Amino acid sequence: MAGGGGAEAAGAGRGRSKKLIVAAGWASNPDAYAGGERFTGLTPMMDDAWVGLAPAGIAALRVHPAHVIDDEDLLLLELWRAGDGGLMGGGPLPEAGGLLDQAAATLASLAVLGATAAKLREHKRGK
């Protein structure tokens, strides 16, 4: 995200976790962001923001998710989805062996995606 001013977030210094929260939110409700691709780090929303990620800790997003997440985030999202949204779903793992043979960063990333999806589902059910 060029310039860094495009997203206003609770705990903006979370780096990878914040990007994964955005990726999970976009994946859970892509229609909410349709048509907003023009909002980038250089040209963010000025009078409005996407607020659907508030339950997961991002108060307002003024940049389209496509301009926040990168290829690594998309790969992690794809991996998480292939496992049916959970590590015990029997999905593929990137490294040979079992769950304990995976990199800690990969497992932590999958946990962020799962926790975000759960928070967003819980919030949606509570409405």
Helices and strands as residue ranges (DSSP letters): E 7-8, G 12-14, H 16-28, G 30-33, G 54-56, E 60-61, G 65-67, H 71-82, G 87-89, G 99-101, H 104-126
